Amino acid sequence: MARRIQSPSSINMYKRCPRKYYLHYILRKPTKPSIHLYRGSIVHSAINQFEKLGIKTAIEADFQPLRAKLHIIYKNEWKKQAQDILKLHLQKEELLSFYTESLQMLDNWLQEFISEHARGPPQKKVELKLFSSPEYSIMGIVDVIKEDENGIAILDYKTAKDPVLSDEYKLQLAMYALLYEESFKKRPTQVGIHFLKYKDGIKMIEVDDGLLNLAKKEAKLIHINTMSNDPKDYPCTCGGWCERDFI
């Protein structure tokens, strides 16, 4: 049987609960919609579209006009999802809380955007899909790759509540580092996560042999563990919670 191409998300899902991996990636069961998924998608899309405006210079005095542009993009993206979001039947106050909190996340991101322009804007690649060699058979979509005099940094945007680089996040970042090295034949300097809920929410780690070896080990393990299509080979380790995530 041919190996499935894996991603950081699929590997982490398997490690959390093999049965959930089976339901999602083998049976292809549709995931239940949630406000967290919609909000994450909208915020990511707003940032990506703003980056594509190609703004070359930005200073602190530009914050309000740039903020207005970013908020317009965000509101348009929210409108596209509005009908589906209403089907979640959230209380009005809860929905407003998510809406305004997301705007604050974008404001936090914009402050960092302006700060990096003040330091000298890096070269950037955004929303870049990367593939490894057949040896590891993994792929991933990187939110942003920045290159300046300090080296190459890979960043992933998160709308999560806790600004902690968990083992799951570290594995995801290790995979991104491996994907970059495999794609461009050079090692990135750092990988990290921008926790958008927080000012100064960027958490970075250095890329070293240990991090890349972690990615290589887990990439090989996932292929060994997911060759089967038999549900018996994918035991539930989450107490049955995985079943609730699917329609």
Stockholm file with secondary structure:
# STOCKHOLM 1.0

chainA/1-247         MARRIQSPSSINMYKRCPRKYYLHYILRKPTKPSIHLYRGSIVHSAINQFEKLGIKTAIEADFQPLRAKLHIIYKNEWKKQAQDILKLHLQKEELLSFYTESLQMLDNWLQEFISEHARGPPQKKVELKLFSSPEYSIMGIVDVIKEDENGIAILDYKTAKDPVLSDEYKLQLAMYALLYEESFKKRPTQVGIHFLKYKDGIKMIEVDDGLLNLAKKEAKLIHINTMSNDPKDYPCTCGGWCERDFI
#=GR chainA/1-247 SS CCCCCBCHHHHHHHHHCHHHHIIIIISCCCBCCCHHHHHHHHHHHHHHHHHTTCCCCCCGGGHHHHHHHHHHHHHHHHHHHHHHHHTTCCCHHHHHHHHHHHHHHHHHHHHHHHHHHHHCCCEEEEEEEEECCTTTCBEEEEEEEEEETTEEEEEEEECCSSCCCCHHHHHHHHHHHHHHHHHHSSCCSEEEEEETTSTTCEEEEECCHHHHHHHHHHHHHHHHHTSCCCGGGSCCCSTTGGGGGBC
#=GC SS_cons         CCCCCBCHHHHHHHHHCHHHHIIIIISCCCBCCCHHHHHHHHHHHHHHHHHTTCCCCCCGGGHHHHHHHHHHHHHHHHHHHHHHHHTTCCCHHHHHHHHHHHHHHHHHHHHHHHHHHHHCCCEEEEEEEEECCTTTCBEEEEEEEEEETTEEEEEEEECCSSCCCCHHHHHHHHHHHHHHHHHHSSCCSEEEEEETTSTTCEEEEECCHHHHHHHHHHHHHHHHHTSCCCGGGSCCCSTTGGGGGBC
//
